[in-house]
Amino acid sequence: MTDNTTEQNRTRAPGVEREMPETPGTRKAQVTRRGGGDPGTRGRTTIADGVVEKIAGLAARDVLGVHALGSGLSRTFGAVRDRVPGGSKSVTRGVKAEVGEVQTALDLEIVVDYGVSIADVARAVRENVIAAVERMTGLEVVEVNIAVSDVKLPEEEDEEPEPRIQ
């Protein structure tokens, strides 16, 4: 086989026209384009509120000065639910998302550590949450409302003690 024949017989990307060498008993074949436009734009992607809530919850917990998410009551119920066999830790506790087709809005309820600047923590939470949600979902975050429901004092015991190994 010569280099010219090898080049003609190589497979090309789908939808690209190519010529096949004519041999006795065969006709020239043409590959036609199927569909329209970029394959990445065909169809629709929907993102559930819970997905955005998980991303935002994890991003908010990564900020230094955030002790927990959710109010005292929801954290107490969450601690009980977490101890039930088969239950899992809720990363969406204290996070509420409203997701549209191209935008989302978030409400977060946080508990901050005593001694930190609440304004600085809130700014850092907003920045981290917006960056994570926009990067992972492609949605525009129009607002992140933060409610500080409590301050964790150094001498207070956690409502969610570490589980004992049995």
Sequence and secondary structure as in RCSB ss.txt:
>XXXX:A:sequence
MTDNTTEQNRTRAPGVEREMPETPGTRKAQVTRRGGGDPGTRGRTTIADGVVEKIAGLAARDVLGVHALGSGLSR
TFGAVRDRVPGGSKSVTRGVKAEVGEVQTALDLEIVVDYGVSIADVARAVRENVIAAVERMTGLEVVEVNIAVSD
VKLPEEEDEEPEPRIQ
>XXXX:A:secstr
  HHHHHHHS   TT        TT         SSS GGGSS     HHHHHHHHHHHHHTSTTEEEES HHHH
HHHHHHHHSTT    TTTTEEEEE SSEEEEEEEEEEETTS HHHHHHHHHHHHHHHHHHHH  EEEEEEEEEEE
EE TTS  SS      
